């Protein structure tokens, strides 16, 4: 039995949901990585790697003011010096709060300390406390402190270059990682997309196409059978009347013939052949224009139990053992007479397959497909034989009308059985294996799920 369409649709929806989750997760990962790069870039201003030049310019500007003041001691210059010192201190405070590498921070802190040393050295002169100062000595010490400060500015330039190189290296690594992540994500998305397409095709499109083909085949078959039914009714009428007349004449002639004579044997032979022709006509009509089933609700074992007294004597003559395995006894809704017709035909086929000294098992059981609300339970009526199995070359044509391997068969028994099961909303299945026998099973819906 094929899985229900709803199960396949649910599986496709689940696959689509999984694909959406993967896509959302992948896109989120990409955005997070991109945000990290933007944050890294945003944390670095255009002045980030240009600290040494402004520091050196500020120091030289301040020193020029101090030198001019030491020469003319003009009061306005003192205010300018004090303002420049305050601005430089604020510059140091601002830069030390920026994201710096450890070497940069160490050099900047040393420069700040030396700047305070410089300020402490020039303060007596600027604040007019230079009465005890020796200006030549004072100037020499000031220049030495300034030289150390400018050396710190040069060290800061080296540290900045190293920091810039490190920043570029980390950024390149991050970009490379983002590129790898993007490529991997693209591959994953393409794979998920392809897998989703395949799942949708296999789960939805392919079954729908198969159903359309099956429906079209059934409609074509029904149309042909309908035409065949009309033809069959006419042909049967035209054939039956002459056969009936011939058979009647043979019956009236038979008492006039000497029993055991050649004429009497010819009469019996012709009568038997006419009976066989009549059976062929009946089978042909049953196939082309089957009787509509009269549904009733009963237990699955009832048709088999009714047939056992009829089958047992015939099987005993061939020394065939008849077994019963009633593994389940669900209620089914069917035409009991038609099911018996199918079972008798299958048992006779099994007898032909087994020959003598074999076994035929009649079995009832149930089978459940799916889970939860999509679960369906079917009743199984099985006829199993211990024969040689069905040859592989015969299996493809097993249910074809008028195909038979028997010398006296019509080739319509299994075709009629298939049509009867179709009208019951079921199907006829079989399994076979060489030297292990064959099992035919009538698959029928239980009464609660009956929908012919």
N, C-alpha and C positions, 0 to 999 in steps of 0.2 A: 504493500500500500504506500502511496506517495504521501509525503508530509502535506498538511493543509497549507493553503495559500497564506492564511493569517500568520502561521508560524514563520514562514519565510519572510513575510513582510516585517514581522517583529524583529527578526534577526537583522534585516537590512536597516531598519530604523536604529537598532542598537549599534550597528557598525557605523552608521552615519553620526550618531551621537558621540561615539568614541573618536571618530575623525575630527569632529568639531572641537572636542576637548583637546586633542593633540595640537590642532591648528592654533587654538587660543593660547595654549601653554607655550608653543613655539614663538608666536608673535609677542607674547608678554616677555619672554626671555630676551628676544631681540631688542625690544623697547627698553628693558631694564639695562641691558648692556650699552645701548646707545645713550641712555640718560647718564650712565656713569662716565662715559667719554665727554658728554656735554658738561657735566659737573666739573670734571677735571680741567676742561678747557676754560670754563667760566671762572674757575678759581685762580687762573693765571691772567693777570692784566697785562696790558702792553708794556708797563713799566716793571714787570716782575723781574726780569733779568737785566735791568739797567739801574742798579743801585750805586755802583762804585763811582760812576761819572758824576751824578748829582752830589754825592758825599764829598768828592774831591773839590767840586766847584764851590760848595758851601764853605768848606774849610778854608779855601784860598780867599774867598770873598771876606770871611770873618777875619782872617789874618791880615788882609790888606787894610781893613778898618782899624785893627789894633795897631798896625805899624804907623798909619797916618796919625792916629791919636797920640802915639808915643812921641811923635815929632813936634806936633803943635799943641797938644793938650787942649783942644777945643771942646767945650761942653756939649754941643750938639752931637758930636761923634759918639759920646758915651751912650746916648739913647739908641743910636743906630746899632752900636755893638750889643747892648742889652737885648734889643729886639732880635738881632741875628742869632744870639745865643738861645733865646727862647724858641725861635722858629726851628733851629737845628735840633734842640732837645725834643720838640714835638715830632720832628721828622724821624728821629731815632725811635721814639715810642710807637709811632705808626708802623714803621717797618718791622719792628720786632714782633708785632701782632699779625704779620702776614704769614701765609704758609711758606716756610723756608726749609731748606735742607739743614741738617745738623751742622755741616761745615760752614754754611753761610751764617747761621745763627751765631756760632762760636766767634767767627771773625767780626760780625756786626757788634756783638757784646764787647769784644776787646776794643773795637774802635770807639764805642760809647764810653768805656772806662777811660781811655786815653783822651777823649774829648773833655770829659769832666776834669781830668788832670790839667789839660790845656786851659780850661776855664778858670780853674783854681789858680793857675800860674799868672794869668793876665788880670784877674780880679783886683789885686792891690793897686795896679796902675789905673784901671778903669774906674775904680771906686775912690780914687784920690787918696790911696793909702800907701803911696810910693816914696815916702820921705826917706826911708832906709834902704831903698833899692839902688843897686848899682846897675844902671841901664845896660852897659855892655854885657855884664854877666846875665842880666835878665833876658836880653835879646838872644844871647847864645843858647840859653836853656829853652827859651820859647821855640827857637828854630829846631832844636833837637826833638822837642815834644811834637812839633808839627810834622817833622820828617817821619817820626814813628806813626803818626796819624795817617799821613799819606801812604806809608807802607802798608798800613791796614787796609786802606782803600784799594791798593793793588792786589792784596791778598783776597779781598772781597770780589774783585773782578775775576780772579782765577776760580774762586768757589762758585761764582755765578755761571761761568762757562761749564764747569763740571755739572752743576745742577741742570743747566739747559740741555746738556748732552744726555743726562739721566732721564730728564723729562721726555725728550724725544724718543729715547729707547723704550721707555714704558708705554708711551703713546703708540709707538709702532707695534709693540707686542699686543696692546689692547686692540688695535685695529686689525692685526693679523688674527687674533682670537675671534673678533667679531666677524671677520670674513669667513673663518672656518665654521663658526656657528651658523652664519647665514647659508653657506653652502650645504652644511649638514641639514639645516632646517628645510632648505629647498628640496633636498633629496627625500627627507622624511615626508614632506607634504606631497611631493609627487608620488611617492610610494603609497601613501595613504589614499591619495586621490585615485590612483590606479586600482588599489585594492577595493576601494569603495565602488568604483565603476564595475569591477568584476563581480563583487558581491551583489550589487543591484541587478546586474545582468543575470547572474545565476539564480538569485533569489526571487526576482520579480519578472524581468523581461523574458528569460528563457522559459519559465513555467507558463507564462501567458501565451507565448508563441506556441508552446507544446499543446496547451489547451485549445488554442484556436485551430491548430492542425487536427487535433483529435476530434473537435467539434465538427470541423469541415468534413473529415473522413466519415464521421458518424452520419452526418446529413446526407453525404453522397451515397453511403451504404444504404441508408433508409430509403432514399429515393429509388435506388436500384431495386431494393427488395420490394418496394411498393409496386413498381412496374412488374417485377417478377411475380408478385402475388396475383396480380390481375391475369398475367399470362398463365400462371400455374392453375388458377381456377378453371380457365378455359380448356387447357390441355388435359387436366385431370378429368374433366367432364367428358371430353371427347375420347379419352383412353379407357375410362372406367366402363362406359357402356359396352364397347365391344368386348372388353375382358370379361364382363359379367355374362354376356351372351355366350361367349366361347366356353366359359367355365360351366355354364348351365348345360350346354350341349354335351360337353364331355361327361358331366355327371349322369345325364340320361343315357349315354351310350355305354358307360362302364358296366352296368349289370348285364348288357348284351354280350360282353366279351368274356372269353374263357379266362378265368383267373390264372395268372402265371404265363399266359401266352404273350408273344411279342407285342400284339396290339394292346393288350391290357397294360403291359409295362409302359408302352408309349403314352397311353392315356394318363397313367399316374404321373409320369414324368412331366407331361405337358401341364397337368393340373398343378403340380408343385411350382413349376416355373411361372404360371399365371399368378399363383399366390405370392410369389416373390415380387413380381411386377406390381401387384397391388400394394405390397408393403413399401416398395420404392415410391409409388405415387403418394401414399400416406405420409411417408417421411418428407418427401419433397414439399407437400402442402404444409406440413408442420414447420418446415424451415422457412418457406416463403411467406406463409400467413399464419404465424403462431397464434394459438388461442390466448386471449388476455387472461392473466392469472386472477383467481378468486382468492383474495387475501383473507387470512384468518390468523389469529394469534395462538401459538402453541409452543411447546417445549422442543428444543432442537433435536432431542433424542427420539421423538415420536415417529418420524418417518422411517428411521432405521429400525426401531422396534417392530413396526408394522411389516417391514420387509423380511425380517429374520426368518419367520416360518416359511416364506416362499423361497428364500435363497438357500436355506440349509440343505434340503434334499438334493438340489442341483449340484451344490459344491461337494457334497459327500460322494457323489458318483465319481468325481474327478479326484477324490482323496485330497481335497483342499480344506485346510483348517480355517475356520472363520472365527476371528477374534473380535471382541468388543472392548473398547476403551472409552468409557464415558467420563472424561476428565472435567467436564462442565456441562450444564444443562440450562443455558439461558433461554429466555423467551424470545421467539422470533415471529415476524409477521410475514407469511408467505402462503403460496398455494401448495398444500401438502401433496396433491396428486402430481403436480409438475415436478416437485422435488424428488418424489419417488421415481418418476420417469428418468430423471437425470441420474439418480443413484443406481437404478437397475442397469442403465447403459454403462456406467462406469464399472460396476461389478462385473458385467459380462466382458468388458474389455480386459479387466484384471484377470478373469478366468482364462481368456485367450492368451494373455501374457505369461501366466504362471504355468499353464499346462496341467501337470499332475504333481501331487505331493508337494504342494506349496502352501503359502499362507496368505490370507487376505484379512486385513484389519480394518474394521469400521470404527471411526473415532470421532468424538465431539470435544471441542475445547473452545476457549476464547483467547483473543489476543488484543492487547491495548497498545495503541500508538499515541505518541505525544505525551505531554504532561499538563497538569492544571486544567484550565478551562478549555484548552485545545485538545485534550485527550479524547480518543474515540475507541470504543470497544466493538469488536466484530466477533460474530459466531463462526466457527469453522466446523464443517462436516467433511471428514476426510475418508478416502478410500485408498488404502495402502496395500500394495502387492509385493511379493518377494520375487518378482520376475527378473528378467535380464536388463530391464531398463529400456528407455526409448533411444534408438540410434540417433547420433547427432544430425545426420542428414535428413531425418524425418521431422525433427523438432520444429524447424521454421514453418512447416506446412501443416502442423498438427491440427489446427483449427480451421483450415481452409475447407470450404464446402466441396463435396464430392472427391476429396482426397482420402484414400484408404490403402492400407497394406494388406487387407483381407481379401481373399479370393471372391467371397460372396457379399462383401460389405458395400454399403451405399456411400459411405464417406460423409454422412450427414449427422451422425449421432453427436459428436462433440460440438459441431456447429449449432445444432439445436440446443444443446446444453448451455452454450455461451449465450444464446439469445434469451433463454429462459432466465438465466442469472442476471442478465442486464435489465430485464423487466422487473426484477426483484430488487434493483438497486445494489446488486452485488457483482461478483465476478468469479470466474473459474480459473484457478491457478494450478500449477503442477511443479513438482520437483522430481528429478530423476537422476540416477547414477548407474553406470555400467555395473552389472552383476549385483546390484544392491536394491533394485526394484524402483518403483515409481509411486508417487503419492499425488492423487488429485484431490483438491480441496474446494468445496463450495464456500465462498466467503460471503457472508450475509450480515447486514446490520441487525443489531439486537432491536427488540421491539421499541425501546425508548428512543432510538435514533433512526427509526425507519423513515426513509425518504426516497422511494423508488423513482 
